[in-house]
Amino acid sequence: MRSRPAASSADTPVVATLARLYPFVKPALPRLIAGMICALGASLCALAIPQVLEYAVNGPLLGSVDAGDTSGVWFAVLLVLGLGILEAGLIAARRAFILIPGTRVEAGLRMSLFRHLQDLPIAFHDQWPGGQLLSRSMSDLSSLRRWLSFGIVMLVVNSTTIVVGIVLMIRMAAPLGVAYLIGALPVVFFSYRFSRRFRRISRLSQDQAGDLATTVEESVHGIRVLKAYGRGREAYRNFSSQADELRGTELSKARVLSMFSFAIMTISEVVLGLCVFAGVWLVVDGQMTVGALVAFFATAGVVNGPVERLGELVSMSLYAKTAVDRYFEVLDTVNEVTDPAEPVRVNAPRGEVTFEGVHFHYADAPPIDLIPAPTTVPSEAPREEVLSGVDLHIRPGETMALVGLTGSGKTTMASLVPRLFDVTAGSLRIDGVDVRDLTRRDLRTLVSIAFEDATLFSASVRENVLFGAPPGQDDQRDLERALTVAQALFVHDLPDGVDTLIGEEGMSLSGGQRQRLALARAVAARPYVLVLDDPLSALDVSTEEAVTEQLRAELERTTTLIVAHRPSTVALADRVAVLQDGRVTGVGTHSELLVSHDHYRFVISSLIEDEESELVGKVRS
Amino acid sequence: MKGVPATPSVPLGVQDEENSQLDRVHSKAVRRRSLRLLGSTLAPLRATFVGTVVLVVIAQATRVLGPALIALAVDTALPQAQAGNWGPAIWISGGYVLAAIVAGATTAAFIRLAARVSQTVLLDLRQRVFGQTQRLSLEFHESYTSGRIISRQTSDLEALRELLDSGVTSLASGFLYMVFTAVSLFVLDVQAGLVLLVAAIPVWLITRWFQKRSQVLYRISRVASARLIVNFVENMTGIRAVQAFRREDANNARYGALTEDYRANTARTMGLNGIYDPALQLTGNVTVAVALAFGGFRVLDGSLEVGVLIATLLYTKRFFQPVQQMAMFYNSFQSAAAALEKISGLLEEIPTVRQAADPVPLPNAKGALRFSDVEFGYGAGKVVLPNLDLDIPAGQTIALVGQTGAGKSTVAKLVARFYDVTGGSVTLDGVDLRELASRDLRRAIVMVTQEAYLFSGTVRDNIALAKPEATDSEVEAAARAVGAHDFILALPDGYDTDVNKRGGRVSAGQRQLISFARAFLADPAVLILDEATSSLDIPGERLVQRGLQTLLADRTALIIAHRLSTVAIADRVLVMSDGRVVEDGTPEELIAGDGRFAALHHAWEDSLV
């Protein structure tokens, strides 16, 4: 299986990217500039040392020979030593200055991304593959770090050297210098074209690397399925072709870079070659002195190195640029499930839940970089609604079961209560307050939820269960109570009891065990409203019975919305709501509904005749 | 995918992976292991590699030619031109242009070749790591987190990429340059050459120091980045729970601490470089000063010519020119070596469930299963199955019943060979599972679990996972058989609907239906259903069961279900407790009796409406 090919998104101008980056880099800017100054100083030293050597030998040292003492030698040695130490010192200083901007900016951006991702709604996470987020957080930001701590400094130093060099060359030998400058014009043209092509390719390679990371992640998370069907070979083949595609992109990136490098190196050098002849001609003609000619080429020699490195530095900068664009694409995603400007608080929560005319559909626009190249997404077309006008009133302290066919929107409806998604129309109120008028933190303190696919984190049992528990209470008692209610006392038999590490990095537990811990977690949070999404599906009959009994006592004063597939789960509820065609079509007790509601009977009863199940297909569609 | 070659000593593998302060012996061993890996990926590229080095040398040589040509122009061509002979000026100018084109072209060719080397090595390693993770048994995956594998495949390989891109080849050219310069210096003046030789001592000492320190720091860096990735992946995968339980702040603190660890360590490695690089530079500059003092006195003596002194000094200075580049290379080498240590460790792991050396083919399995004296425990943990004997004739449908922890799933996993027995044997049609070719095993035995994982891709892709060569109509037939066809058609693009990340848009029950359709399509001789219907609603379960009855008619099936409705279709029920079979019989027999199953059945009947 593979995710959709990533196509590059709208390209932003370099200036816009830099402007977006500016606030993050601003605090480190003085150090960055200091680093550049040191780097410039170091290059000057490096340039000066050979000159100074010649001067020291020809001047003071030879002066010593004439004077017959050693003071000249020592003077020359000290001069060279001093300059050498200065150069090393400047290099050390440059590195010391750059250290902070490089690492701090990277860490700051990484934290901002993490924070933002945790803040973004589930709808966002449903659409963005994990590998794409991870590659932004890791490799994109580290290419920015490398650029900040090396690329930009060298780019500025080299550009300065080139500009100063050319100015000097023009002053030394105007016609030759101007010729060299004219040679730079096609270079500017090539740079422009190169920049556009290289940006497109480097963006593509970064997107492909993200997709590759997604494939790796899925291949590990789905390892059981792959093993069960012996599909390792196919997965390997699929991964290989994806990795090969990335390789191809990288190679074409190298091709584009090689062409650019060829252009800038060859053009500048060819111009110099022509200057050799022109220079000789000018000298012969008497328009220029031999000294000026020598000085011109000496300076050209200094400028040459930076010109040669320009290709590499520009490509590094462009690569960092597209990486930063990718990063900001996520960071600038607007969160649609936000806290209100003036939040309301529920002062005396009772746990009354009201759905009023609730409509919901999933926003189907995929993330920008996942839109396949020729996009024909009919954005105007009416989207299919999952919920179309749900009205339901759950009284404080009541336990309401939610029953409906697979895919009828029960889980969606349950997810709306803690605002994992927002209703698209209508309103959902808790104790009369629209959930969108509460802060998410307050809301999720009132409401807690247990999912069918229980997520455990790499932490101890204790931490996993007390995940959302109110602080400052008697943790031990809370823990025991929650474990008892969820019939999860098996944890005491684990090697380290409740301190056993579980989750991916710890003991692996069975599906039923995981579900019970997730249930314990929801109970331990001491909510006013408890949402249980088919939390007992993996339990065996007797455990389910025990849990049911415990829950019944526990839920006495907690409002509960429980998604149910079985009569045994329904038995927990005071009343049952039937979800059908995106609406609640019936509310009542189990026995009332059994009598009055055909669809309910169809969904919940196992004792239906076989003929009736022939209808299933029709009802479903 | 070849098997892992047998190594004489027990390989270290990934154990101790997070320990960065290795003792000498281990440190050397893992370092050697990582270099061996690098060598083996570079070996097939020998010719290309040599080609790149040659290109670099040519490019360097033409670059050196430039200044020489200019000197020639000033010294000879100019006087000649003044005398009216323009020949040399034209020749030299033309030569310069030619050298420029050659230098540009070789550099361009070098960039391409170097990229080819680097990308080929990366592709090779990516494939090796991927193949290895697919090969490794579930036991391994249960303790080695997905985040760590992802970090091996991403940030570790990124470190290697930096090394390859920073130019193994420019190292070669730099080295050649230094050798040439040193030789020229010796030829010019042996004593000045000796000064340079002495300077090698501090360079060696500084490099040793750097190597020791950076080795540890880069190891820490790999571990820190892996932890960062593990934490990131875990929180993004579990984002529902994170948000529902308001864990954002606690996570920020944790992730913030990991980010800071990683940052501080990166800063430390950069700091180390901030000493190493200027120290080398300083050594070079001091050497020049020493050479100047040394030579200066000889000039005073009259034993050395001034011209020679200047030349030796310039050579000495030039000798240290590529040093900065070499330092950068050595630094990325250290970083890449630390990453390769982790990668080679993963590659060294020997799967506990291995393909037989000389597999027995079984193309058309009938499905007779037999457990003989089977003993099993997870890792070093307590024994789950103390001694199991079980004979399942081909075509029988077995229901496994019992409390959580009774060992039902373990039996299923042993049949699917997710694990190997610790004692005794499990056979299929009389062949030990460990002897079977894994192709035949996987074709014959398929397990459907409660956790119905969907890969990103279309619904069709997900069903066809069971049989990649399946036609569209086969896929649809399978979906129809389990009653998934209608809901799939109702999806926006039918079978071509992308299930998105983790099947986000498909409900848990629908996921299970898709996973069931997979099993139908696979059409195995032995089908294992481990809680595969738990999320289905009752009408859905009923449909699946009707499908099952036809499906299971002529094949062996092992069904684990808490819903006794599923059990009803079994030919035989096994009640398990503490890893033993305590009841064995047809459902009717057991219900009629007074055992556990009878009790369970009555309780279940009471719960029905």
Interface residues (C-beta under 8 A of the other chain):
Chain A: M1 R2 S3 R4 I49 P50 L53 E54 A56 V57 N58 L61 L62 S64 V65 T70 V73 W74 A76 V77 V80 L81 L83 G84 I85 E87 A88 G89 I91 A92 R95 A96 I98 L99 I100 G102 T103 R104 E106 A107 R110 M111 F114 R115 L117 Q118 D119 I122 H125 D126 Q127 W128 P129 G130 G131 L133 L134 S135 S137 M138 S139 S142 R145 S149 A209 L212 A213 T214 V216 E217 E218 S219 V220 H221 G222 I223 R224 V225 L226 K227 A228 Y229 G230 R231 G232 R233 E234 A235 Y236 F239 S240 A243 D244 R247 E250 L251 K253 A254 R255 L257 S258 M259 S261 F262 A263 M265 T266 E269 V270 L272 G273 L274 V276 F277 G279 V280 W281 V283 V284 V290 L293 V294 F297 G301 N304 E308 Y362 D364 E384 G404 L405 T406 G407 K410 T411 S415 P418 L420 R440 R441 R444 T445 V447 S448 I449 F451 E452 D453 T455 F457 S458 F467 G468 F490 G503 E504 E505 S508 S510 G511 G512 Q513 A518 R521 A525 D534 S537 A538 L539 D540 V541 S542 T543 E544 E545 H565 R566 P567 S568 A571 H590 L594 F602 V603 I604 S605 S606 L607 I608 D610 S613 V616 G617 V619 R620 S621
Chain B: M1 G66 P67 L69 I70 A73 V74 A77 L78 A81 Q82 A89 I90 I92 S93 G94 G95 Y96 V97 L98 A99 A100 I101 A103 G104 A105 T107 A108 A109 I111 R112 A114 A115 R116 S118 Q119 T120 L122 L123 R126 Q127 F130 G131 T133 Q134 R135 L138 H141 E142 S143 T145 S146 G147 I149 I150 Q153 T154 S155 E158 S225 L228 I229 V230 F232 V233 E234 N235 M236 T237 G238 I239 R240 A241 V242 Q243 A244 F245 R246 R247 E248 N251 N252 Y255 G256 T259 E260 Y262 R263 A264 T266 A267 M270 G271 N273 G274 I275 D277 P278 A279 Q281 L282 G284 N285 V286 V288 A289 L292 A293 G296 F297 V299 L300 V306 L309 I310 L313 L314 K317 G402 Q403 T404 G405 S409 A416 F418 S438 R439 L441 R442 R443 V446 M447 V448 T449 Q450 E451 Y453 L454 F455 S456 G457 D461 N462 L465 A466 P468 G483 H485 D486 F487 L489 A490 P492 D498 N500 K501 R502 G504 R505 V506 S507 A508 G509 Q510 L513 S515 R518 A522 E531 S534 S535 L536 D537 I538 P539 G540 R542 L543 R546 H562 R563 L564 S565 L600 A603 W604 S607 L608 V609
